[in-house]
Amino acid sequence: MGFVGICLLGLVIVGLVVRGAIGRGKQVQALTQRGIATQAQVVRKCRKLVGSHRHEWAFRYRFSVEGREFDAQTLDVRDAFTHLEPGDTLDIYYLPENPSVSAPAWLVDEARSAVPT
């Protein structure tokens, strides 16, 4: 692959990252407006390499809506949940029209406080 090909590949990757970030931003915005509060159970906790030298805690959690179970994952970018272990509860919000979209309550609450009413 030549120089032009490498540049095009780089642009495609950057575009996908930006698109993903915008999509997640829209999900968090929807959660601030229509999110339903509930509790999830932490089912897994592990350290993940983020960037080239930084590790953060990652949590997989599970919650139920109308008898259906949903799994999701979040990074603890603030080290707010280092005390959590599998079996502990985590406050979250989910979208009633699409419960597979969820986020920890702290993230939704921070997004709400960042937007003037």
C-alpha positions, 0 to 999 in steps of 0.5 A, a space after each residue: 500500500 502506497 502513501 496515498 492508500 495509507 492516508 486514505 485508510 487513516 482518514 477512514 479510521 478517524 471518520 469511524 472513530 468520530 462517527 462512533 463518538 457522535 453516536 454515543 453522544 446522541 445516546 447519552 443525550 437521549 438518556 438525559 432526556 428519557 432515561 429510566 433509572 434502575 440498578 444493574 448487577 456488576 458481573 465482571 471487573 477487569 483492567 483494560 489498557 487504554 492508550 499506550 500506557 494507561 489502564 482503567 477499570 472496565 465493568 460488565 453489568 446486567 439488568 432486567 427490563 420487563 423480564 428481559 436481561 441486558 448486558 452492557 460494559 462501561 469504563 471507569 474513567 474517573 476511578 469512581 467504581 474501583 470499590 465495586 466487585 462482581 455481585 455489587 449493584 450499579 445505578 444506571 439509566 436505560 432508554 425505554 424504547 431501546 434498553 440495550 442503550 444504557 449508561 452509568 448514572 454518574 455519566 448521565 447525571 454529569 451530562 445533565 448538569 453540563 447542559 443548561 436548562 
